[in-house]
């Protein structure tokens, strides 16, 4: 079985579990597989307090989304179950999100959710149900390569979600299917309309599900009250330029909202949680040539273990294009990324994802950087996040 969305009626039939979030993408995924004649089982995860979630718009896995997923399942005539994963989600995603911010990082909770909940716990549930695959509505492609299944970018660059799935293991990839990977959003919407799905016109979710309206500070104030402790804004020489209301309000590379008058633009260069300091400086101080990465999940060839590493294109933020680099694994779960050209605003806690053409070779979490001005040495006073 491949990721095809063909509606031929003469192919093999399988029991397939579909992760149904209540949105258009997962709903079309379930409907297409059912149309192909597969035995589809829809599962929706309740990930946080249902009472708080009811009626919230623009977030996944909320009360309205659970209702929408159930309506879609009824419409296409498949079994549908809601599983309470609230405690698992709190421990694996929400607490990690809060702790990362407290440590001065900029986390990506959606990656953690895929890594620790959907592609681990939900995948095991699908196996327990006797399914032959777990299908999702992600815009990525699973391609059968000479050494086994490979993860590739979605055909539509505007919808590609491969950056958020870098932690998918080989074993998980063997079980996963992504029927929408070769489509763009317009084609998915058209399919939803053709299939008369009740969510065909539903807008896309924008916020992180447990962060209403994108207000991180409010969530963090509840989860980690100390994270909102005030402190100093200092320059690279340690001179105090102003005050802040908590380092959780800042991220590396940030320019706006500093509240400091200066002759030249200032940027957040690094965060020092131990001193509760936000360190600012000119844009040049953000430039780095080397990125240190931890907890690497590798899906590519073994050449990256050699002294010279392997040539890749690396994406350092989800919204930025991939840039040329060489990555060398260190044999202990980490890697060093040597950038062909200096990059700016590389933030600990974000992901470094490695590509060769459309293939995802893997990725890991950014632990720290070495400045372009002083290759091999972190800026003075920079905290060591390599073991964070």
Secondary structure, DSSP 8 states (H G I E B T S, - for coil): --S-----SSS---EEEEE--SSHHHHHHHHHHHHTT-EEEEEEEE-S-HHHHTT--S-TTSHHHHHHHHHHHHHHT-EEEEEE-HHHHIIIIIHHHHHHHHTT----HHHHHIIIIIIIIIHHHHHHTT-SEEE---SEEEEEETTEEEEEE-SSTTT--GGGGTT--HHHHHHEE-TTTT--HHHHHHHHHHTT-TTTT-----S-TTSGGG-HHHHHHHH-GGGG--EEEE-TT--EEEEES-GGG--TT--TT-----SS--EEEEEETTTTEEEEE-GGGG-EEEEEEEEEEE-S-GGGGSTT-EEEEEESSTTS--EEEEEEE-SSS-EEEEEEEEES---TTSEEEEEETTEEEEEEEEEEEEESSSTTS--TT----TT-
